[in-house]
Amino acid sequence: MRPIIGITAGFKNQENKFYLSEYYINAIEHAGGTPIILPAVMTGLIPQIYDMVDGIIFSGGSDVDPSFFGQNPLRGLGEITPNRDQFELFLAKKAIGGNKPVLGICRGMQVISIAAGGTIYQDISEITRQEHRQKAPKWYPYHEIKIEQESKVYGIIGRNRIKVNSFHHQAVKEPGSLLKASAWAEDGLIEAVESISEDGNIIGVQWHPECYWDREKSSIVLFENLVQKASEYKE
């Protein structure tokens, strides 16, 4: 039986609607998993939700409330979704303390890092001149990153340099405990984080592999790895 992969949903404040791009669903289906969408619910339900899934994707989306990493809002902070923040941070803490595989994408990587005690840049325009919000199709690899050769991400992708798409204005500053950086953009911004422990199953990437999983091998393998690890856990 296919492993169940829970994918966190975005939230539109003005419309009171949850949402998730079809890209995530298609990528998990193709990789061999059964995707289910996880809306932000009261935190008391998180243990049950965690028990229900075999792996988790923390998806991209809105900015994270800086109060969760000990800062006041700075100029450049975008729209925040407080209920989503609270739900995902509680779920991420549960996941960090567990053994199920996790993949964080863009905002999702930032959520995982904050849950681990790390911090993020509220707006990277103040610290870099490199463009990280591409004006190009979402499937188009926009800039190059370097991947640490002795890392889980390298072990999955099999290359130490790849080009990735890029749609973000926030970024991980400090990964937090139990996590380490494993890929960087040319300007030094962190592009991937992963578990420090050898048997850890947490990976976060700043780019959006779901947007071009069917065009680039380095993207689909991230989802295949998640599903494989979820299958192993399930067994």
C-alpha positions as CSV (number, residue, x, y, z in Angstrom):
1,M,0.0,0.0,0.0
2,R,1.3,3.5,-0.9
3,P,2.5,5.6,2.0
4,I,0.3,8.6,3.0
5,I,2.0,11.9,2.6
6,G,0.4,14.9,4.4
7,I,0.9,18.3,2.7
8,T,0.3,21.5,4.6
9,A,-2.2,23.9,3.0
10,G,-1.9,27.6,2.5
11,F,-4.5,30.0,3.7
12,K,-6.1,33.1,2.2
13,N,-7.0,35.5,5.0
14,Q,-9.4,37.7,3.0
15,E,-11.4,34.7,1.7
16,N,-11.1,32.3,4.6
17,K,-10.0,29.6,2.2
18,F,-7.4,26.9,2.4
19,Y,-5.5,26.2,-0.8
20,L,-2.7,24.0,-2.3
21,S,-1.1,24.0,-5.7
22,E,-1.8,20.9,-7.8
23,Y,2.0,20.6,-8.4
24,Y,2.5,19.0,-5.0
25,I,-0.3,16.5,-5.5
26,N,1.0,15.4,-8.9
27,A,4.6,15.1,-7.7
28,I,3.7,12.8,-4.8
29,E,1.4,10.7,-6.9
30,H,4.1,10.2,-9.5
31,A,6.6,9.4,-6.8
32,G,4.4,6.6,-5.5
33,G,2.7,8.2,-2.5
34,T,-0.9,9.0,-1.6
35,P,-1.2,12.7,-1.0
36,I,-3.6,14.3,1.5
37,I,-4.0,18.0,2.3
38,L,-3.5,19.1,5.9
39,P,-5.4,22.3,6.8
40,A,-4.4,24.4,9.8
41,V,-6.5,23.0,12.7
42,M,-6.4,23.4,16.4
43,T,-3.1,22.2,17.8
44,G,-4.7,19.6,20.0
45,L,-5.3,17.5,16.9
46,I,-1.7,17.5,15.8
47,P,-0.8,14.2,17.5
48,Q,-3.6,12.5,15.7
49,I,-2.6,14.1,12.4
50,Y,1.0,13.1,12.9
51,D,0.0,9.5,13.6
52,M,-2.2,9.4,10.5
53,V,0.5,10.2,8.0
54,D,3.7,8.4,7.0
55,G,5.6,11.5,5.8
56,I,5.0,15.3,5.7
57,I,5.6,18.1,3.2
58,F,5.6,21.6,4.6
59,S,4.6,23.6,1.6
60,G,5.4,27.1,0.4
61,G,3.3,30.2,1.0
62,S,3.0,33.3,3.1
63,D,5.6,34.9,5.4
64,V,6.1,33.6,9.0
65,D,5.1,35.9,11.9
66,P,8.5,37.0,13.3
67,S,7.2,36.8,16.9
68,F,7.8,33.0,16.5
69,F,11.5,33.6,16.3
70,G,11.8,36.4,18.8
71,Q,11.6,39.5,16.5
72,N,9.3,42.4,15.8
73,P,8.0,43.0,12.3
74,L,10.5,44.8,10.0
75,R,9.8,46.8,6.9
76,G,9.5,44.4,4.0
77,L,7.6,41.7,5.9
78,G,4.7,40.4,3.8
79,E,1.3,39.0,4.7
80,I,1.3,36.5,7.5
81,T,-1.2,33.8,8.3
82,P,-1.2,33.3,12.2
83,N,-3.3,30.2,12.4
84,R,-1.2,28.4,9.7
85,D,2.0,29.5,11.5
86,Q,0.9,28.1,14.8
87,F,-0.3,24.8,13.4
88,E,2.7,24.2,11.2
89,L,5.3,25.1,13.9
90,F,3.6,22.8,16.4
91,L,3.5,20.0,13.7
92,A,7.1,20.7,12.8
93,K,8.2,20.4,16.4
94,K,6.4,17.1,16.6
95,A,8.1,15.9,13.4
96,I,11.5,17.0,14.5
97,G,11.1,14.9,17.6
98,G,9.8,11.9,15.6
99,N,11.2,9.6,13.0
100,K,8.9,10.1,10.0
101,P,10.4,11.8,6.9
102,V,9.8,15.4,6.3
103,L,10.4,17.7,3.2
104,G,10.1,21.5,3.7
105,I,9.8,23.6,0.6
106,C,10.5,27.4,0.6
107,R,8.4,28.7,3.5
108,G,8.3,25.0,4.7
109,M,12.1,25.0,5.1
110,Q,11.9,28.2,7.1
111,V,9.1,26.8,9.3
112,I,11.2,23.7,10.1
113,S,14.2,25.8,11.0
114,I,12.2,28.1,13.3
115,A,10.6,25.0,15.0
116,A,14.2,23.8,15.6
117,G,15.1,27.1,17.3
118,G,16.5,28.9,14.3
119,T,15.9,32.3,12.8
120,I,15.1,33.7,9.3
121,Y,15.7,37.0,7.4
122,Q,12.4,38.8,7.2
123,D,13.4,40.4,3.9
124,I,16.6,39.5,2.1
125,S,16.6,42.6,-0.1
126,E,18.5,44.3,2.7
127,I,21.4,41.8,2.7
128,T,21.9,40.7,-1.0
129,R,21.8,42.1,-4.5
130,Q,21.2,38.7,-6.0
131,E,17.6,38.3,-7.4
132,H,15.7,35.5,-5.7
133,R,12.2,36.3,-7.0
134,Q,12.4,35.3,-10.6
135,K,10.4,36.9,-13.4
136,A,10.3,33.7,-15.5
137,P,8.0,30.6,-15.7
138,K,7.8,28.7,-12.5
139,W,9.5,25.6,-14.1
140,Y,12.5,27.6,-15.2
141,P,15.8,27.0,-13.3
142,Y,16.9,30.5,-12.5
143,H,20.1,30.5,-10.5
144,E,22.8,28.1,-9.4
145,I,23.4,26.6,-6.0
146,K,26.2,24.6,-4.5
147,I,25.5,21.5,-2.5
148,E,27.8,20.1,0.2
149,Q,29.2,16.8,-1.1
150,E,29.0,15.1,2.3
151,S,25.3,15.8,2.8
152,K,21.9,14.0,2.5
153,V,20.8,16.4,-0.2
154,Y,23.9,15.5,-2.3
155,G,23.2,11.8,-1.7
156,I,19.7,12.3,-3.1
157,I,20.4,14.6,-6.0
158,G,23.9,13.3,-6.8
159,R,25.3,16.6,-8.0
160,N,27.1,19.4,-6.1
161,R,25.9,22.2,-8.4
162,I,22.4,22.6,-9.9
163,K,20.2,25.4,-11.1
164,V,17.0,26.0,-9.2
165,N,13.9,28.1,-9.5
166,S,13.5,30.9,-6.9
167,F,10.4,32.7,-5.5
168,H,11.3,34.0,-2.1
169,H,12.1,37.2,-0.2
170,Q,12.7,35.5,3.2
171,A,15.5,33.0,3.9
172,V,16.9,30.9,6.8
173,K,19.5,32.7,8.8
174,E,20.3,30.1,11.4
175,P,18.9,26.5,10.9
176,G,18.5,25.8,14.6
177,S,19.5,22.8,16.7
178,L,19.4,19.3,15.1
179,L,19.6,20.9,11.6
180,K,22.5,22.1,9.4
181,A,22.8,24.0,6.2
182,S,23.8,21.8,3.2
183,A,23.4,24.0,0.1
184,W,24.0,27.7,-0.6
185,A,23.3,30.3,-3.4
186,E,26.2,32.3,-4.8
187,D,25.5,35.1,-2.4
188,G,25.8,32.8,0.6
189,L,22.0,32.4,1.4
190,I,21.1,29.0,2.7
191,E,19.3,26.9,0.0
192,A,18.9,23.6,1.9
193,V,18.9,22.3,5.4
194,E,18.9,18.8,6.8
195,S,19.1,16.7,9.9
196,I,22.5,16.7,11.6
197,S,22.1,13.0,12.7
198,E,23.0,10.4,10.2
199,D,19.7,8.6,10.5
200,G,17.6,11.8,10.5
201,N,14.9,12.2,7.8
202,I,14.4,15.9,7.7
203,I,15.2,17.9,4.6
204,G,14.3,21.4,3.6
205,V,14.9,23.2,0.3
206,Q,14.5,26.9,-0.5
207,W,13.5,26.3,-4.1
208,H,10.3,24.8,-5.5
209,P,10.9,21.3,-6.9
210,E,7.2,20.7,-7.2
211,C,7.0,23.2,-10.1
212,Y,9.3,21.2,-12.4
213,W,9.4,17.6,-11.0
214,D,8.5,16.3,-14.5
215,R,11.2,18.3,-16.3
216,E,14.3,17.9,-14.0
217,K,15.6,14.7,-12.4
218,S,17.1,16.7,-9.5
219,S,13.5,17.7,-8.5
220,I,11.5,14.4,-8.7
221,V,14.2,12.6,-6.7
222,L,13.4,14.7,-3.6
223,F,9.8,13.5,-3.7
224,E,10.9,9.9,-4.5
225,N,13.2,9.9,-1.5
226,L,10.4,11.2,0.8
227,V,8.0,8.5,-0.4
228,Q,10.7,5.8,-0.1
229,K,11.6,6.8,3.5
230,A,7.8,7.0,4.3
231,S,7.4,3.4,2.9
232,E,10.3,2.2,5.0
233,Y,8.8,3.8,8.1
234,K,5.4,2.3,7.3
235,E,6.8,-1.2,7.1
